[in-house]
Amino acid sequence: MNQQAILKAVGARNLTTENIAPQTGMTVRVAQKIKEGEKERLQNFEGLVIAVNAGRGINHTFTVRRVIDGIGVEKVFPVASPLIAKIEIVKKAKICKSKLYYTRTLRGKAARFQEEYMEAPTAKKKPVAAKAEAKEEASAA
């Protein structure tokens, strides 16, 4: 087996349908697995996707930028990484460029983008019977 065949086999194992590749201009929340000693926890990193780097399979990455206390922090995440628990899309901006590196120089209101309409996730409704029981308990008390 040559080296490329081995890489494809390993990459196919890590790729799942859960892995969504965000687009440039999206504000995403990436839940990253952090291992501290024997414990494992999730740490969220929320920011603007400024670049989606070309690549296939396990080589596909995206760059997320966030400003914390006036300091810009950028992280590059591989889409197929086992250390990424989930990628949640918070909002989406109207963008006409594929790379947003120019946002590194923008400050304050200039760094904002016009948002596209995104459908809000629907909240699960309680059954009608449960509402009636809650009203009875409230009136009895």
N, C-alpha and C positions, 0 to 999 in steps of 0.2 A: 504494500500500500504506500502510495506516495504521500507527501506531506499535505497537499491540498485535499486529498480524499479524507484524511484524518480530521482536518479542520472542519470540513463540511459535516462529517458525522457528529462531531462534538457540537457544532453550531446548531444542527437540526434538533438535538436533544434539548437545548436551552430555549429555542424559539417556541413560543406558545401563542395561541390566539388572544391571550390576555394582554400581551405586550402591545400597547398602542403607541404608535410613533407620533408625537405631537408635531404640529406645524409651527413655522415661524410666526411670531406675533401672539401666540397663545400664552396665557398666564396659567402655569401648571403648579400642582403641588405634588412633589415626588416624595414618597415614603421610602426611606432608605434604611436597610437593616444595619444596625451598629452592634458589634459584638464587644462587650466589655468583660473580660475575664470569662466566666462561664455563662453570664447573662447575655441575653440578646433583646434589643429594644428597637423601636422604629423612631426615626428622626425625620421630620418633614422639612423640606426645602422648597419654599414657594417663590417663584419668580417668573420673569419673562423669557420665553424661548427666543434667543437672538440668532441662533443658527441651528440648522439641521444638516449634519455633515453626511456627505455621500458615503455609501457603503451598503453592502448587502449582508443579510443574515446577522451574525454576531458582531460585525464591524460597523453597524449602523449606530451613530451617536447623535446626541443633541446637547446644545449648550444652554444653560439657564443662568440668567443674571438677576441678582437681587442687590439692593442697596441697603446696608445695615449700618446705622449710625454714621451716615455720610460716606461710607466706604463701600465701593462696588465689589461684590463677591460673585465670581463666576465658577460654575461647576460643569464638567462635561460628564454626561451619563450615557453609558451604553444601553441601548434599548433592551437587549437580551440578557442583561446582567441578572444573576440570581440574587444579588444584593438589593435589587429594587423590588419592594413588596407591591407597590401600585403607583400608577400615574393618574392623577385626577386633574381634569381640565376645569379651571376655575372660571375663566372668561377668555374671549377671543377678540382680537383687535383687527381693524381693517388695515391690512398691510399690502403694499405693492412691491416689496423687495424680498429677496430670499435670505439676505443677511442683514441684521440690524446692528452691525458693529458701531454705527454712528451714534447709537444711544449712549455709548460710554462717555461722550462729551456733553450730553444734555443734562440739565439740572432742573429741578422743580417742575413747574407746569409744562415746560417744553418737553419733558420726558414722557408725557402722557400720550396715549393714542386713542383715536375714536373707536368705540367698541362696536362689534357686530352683535346683532340680536341672537342670543342663545336661549333655547327653551329650558326653563327651569325644571329640575327633577321633580316629579310629582310626589307629593307626600302621601304616605299610606293612611287611609281613612279608617277610623274605628268602626266596627259594625254597629248598626242601629241599636241592637239589643244591649250592647255595652253602654251606650249613651243613656238609654232608659234606666238601666240599673244604677248608673251614677247619679241620675236625677233623684231617684227614689231614696238613695242613701243620703243625699244632701238634704232632702226634705225631712227625713226621719231624724236627722241630727239636730 
